[in-house]
Every structure is written in C-alpha cells, then in structure tokens.
Amino acid sequence: MNHTNIVPFFTSSVFALALVTSTTAGCTYAKISGRGSVPLVLNQLPGQVRVVKHIEASKLTVFDYTGTFDASELLADYIASNNGDAVQNVSISVGSSVGTFFINLFTLGLANAKEFKIQADIVKTNPKTD
C-alpha cells in the first residue's frame, strides 16, 4: 500500500465532508412563537414605557428536527426576575456558529445543531406608578 495516496484521499474526504455539512447546516427553517402571558412586540409599544433591562439570550438546540422555537420560553426567567410587563424591540435569529458547525461536522449533520438568539428590552408599561 502506498502511503502517499492516503494523504490526498484523506484531505479530499475531509474537505468534501466539511462542504456537505456546511451546506446542510446553512439551511435553517424556523417557526418562532411566543405563548407567554407577557406581550412580545417586535417594535416599540405605544405610550410611555420604562426600559427595565436590555437582555441578550441564546439557546443551543441539537437533535431537534421540528424547527420550532418558543421565544417566551427563553425569556420567561428574565421577565420574572425583572418584573416586566412587556417585552419590546424583540430581535430573533436562528443560525449557525462555529460551535454548531463542528457539532454538525462530527455527527455528519445528524445533530442538526442550531443556535437561537434573542435580544429584547424588558419594559414596564406604567412607569409613573413605579
């Protein structure tokens, strides 16, 4: 067996695997919902509000083939600890990172790893009563 033929074969195999994994990991479809009792608003609420806290949260999902994410599930602890009445300026993204890329690479894409990120402002809707 000639060892000089193994290195190019191995290199091309790893490159092909990385290409397939990055291609399939880049296709992300998601259904995002908010089912909590606190309103989630993509822009600003009408009237006067006081921003209690700006938050950034993320969640790594693996082996989840549904593509559904509940924003209120990720925000529930933040809302409860800050006594917010609503959440405004909500920005949601679902995608890949370096970590999810390597998880998908090592599992040949079976892990279907994705990162769900959310940025928002927790607000009080009646700032004069606080």
C-alpha positions as CSV (number, residue, x, y, z in Angstrom):
1,M,0.0,0.0,0.0
2,N,1.4,3.4,-1.0
3,H,1.2,5.9,1.9
4,T,1.5,8.9,-0.5
5,N,-2.0,8.2,-1.9
6,I,-3.6,8.1,1.6
7,V,-3.0,11.8,2.4
8,P,-4.7,13.3,-0.6
9,F,-7.6,10.9,-0.3
10,F,-8.0,11.8,3.4
11,T,-7.7,15.5,2.7
12,S,-10.3,15.4,-0.1
13,S,-12.6,13.3,2.1
14,V,-12.5,15.8,5.0
15,F,-13.0,18.7,2.6
16,A,-16.0,17.0,1.0
17,L,-17.5,16.2,4.4
18,A,-17.0,19.8,5.6
19,L,-18.6,21.2,2.4
20,V,-21.7,18.9,2.7
21,T,-22.0,19.7,6.4
22,S,-21.7,23.5,5.9
23,T,-24.2,23.4,3.1
24,T,-26.8,21.4,5.0
25,A,-26.2,23.4,8.2
26,G,-26.8,26.7,6.4
27,C,-30.3,25.8,5.5
28,T,-32.4,26.7,8.6
29,Y,-36.1,27.0,8.7
30,A,-37.8,28.0,11.9
31,K,-41.2,28.6,13.3
32,I,-40.9,31.2,16.1
33,S,-43.7,31.7,18.6
34,G,-44.4,33.4,21.8
35,R,-47.0,31.8,24.0
36,G,-46.5,33.6,27.4
37,S,-48.8,35.9,29.2
38,V,-46.5,38.9,28.6
39,P,-46.8,40.6,25.2
40,L,-43.8,40.3,22.9
41,V,-43.5,43.2,20.5
42,L,-41.1,43.4,17.6
43,N,-41.0,47.2,17.7
44,Q,-41.9,49.8,20.4
45,L,-45.1,49.8,22.4
46,P,-47.3,52.8,22.1
47,G,-47.3,55.2,25.1
48,Q,-44.8,55.7,27.8
49,V,-42.7,52.8,28.9
50,R,-39.7,52.4,31.0
51,V,-36.9,50.0,30.0
52,V,-36.1,47.8,32.9
53,K,-33.4,45.8,31.3
54,H,-31.9,45.0,27.9
55,I,-31.3,41.3,27.5
56,E,-29.4,39.0,25.1
57,A,-30.1,35.3,25.5
58,S,-29.2,32.3,23.4
59,K,-30.1,28.6,23.3
60,L,-28.3,25.8,21.6
61,T,-30.5,23.1,20.2
62,V,-29.3,19.7,19.0
63,F,-31.3,16.7,17.6
64,D,-34.4,18.9,17.2
65,Y,-35.8,18.4,13.8
66,T,-39.1,20.4,14.3
67,G,-37.5,23.8,13.7
68,T,-39.9,25.4,16.3
69,F,-38.7,27.8,18.9
70,D,-40.7,29.5,21.7
71,A,-39.4,32.9,22.4
72,S,-41.3,33.2,25.7
73,E,-39.7,30.0,27.0
74,L,-36.3,31.6,26.6
75,L,-37.4,34.9,28.0
76,A,-39.5,33.6,31.0
77,D,-36.8,33.7,33.6
78,Y,-35.6,37.2,32.6
79,I,-39.2,38.6,32.6
80,A,-39.9,37.1,36.1
81,S,-36.7,38.3,37.7
82,N,-37.1,41.8,36.4
83,N,-40.9,42.2,36.9
84,G,-41.5,43.3,33.4
85,D,-45.0,44.0,31.9
86,A,-44.0,43.5,28.3
87,V,-41.0,42.9,26.0
88,Q,-40.3,45.3,23.1
89,N,-37.7,45.7,20.4
90,V,-37.5,41.9,20.0
91,S,-34.9,40.7,17.6
92,I,-34.7,36.9,16.9
93,S,-32.2,35.0,14.9
94,V,-31.7,31.3,14.3
95,G,-28.4,30.2,12.7
96,S,-25.1,28.5,12.9
97,S,-22.0,29.4,14.8
98,V,-18.5,27.9,14.9
99,G,-19.6,25.5,17.7
100,T,-22.7,24.3,15.8
101,F,-20.7,23.8,12.7
102,F,-18.3,21.5,14.5
103,I,-21.1,19.6,16.2
104,N,-22.7,19.0,12.8
105,L,-19.4,18.1,11.2
106,F,-18.6,15.5,13.8
107,T,-22.1,14.0,13.8
108,L,-22.2,14.1,9.9
109,G,-25.1,16.6,10.2
110,L,-27.3,14.3,12.2
111,A,-27.2,16.5,15.3
112,N,-28.9,19.4,13.4
113,A,-27.4,21.8,15.8
114,K,-28.7,25.4,15.7
115,E,-28.3,28.5,17.9
116,F,-31.4,30.5,18.8
117,K,-30.6,34.1,19.8
118,I,-32.9,36.8,21.1
119,Q,-32.3,40.4,22.0
120,A,-35.0,42.5,23.6
121,D,-35.9,45.2,26.1
122,I,-38.0,44.3,29.2
123,V,-40.3,47.2,30.0
124,K,-42.8,48.5,32.5
125,T,-45.9,49.8,30.8
126,N,-46.9,52.2,33.6
127,P,-43.7,54.0,34.5
128,K,-45.4,56.6,36.7
129,T,-46.8,54.1,39.1
130,D,-43.4,52.6,39.9
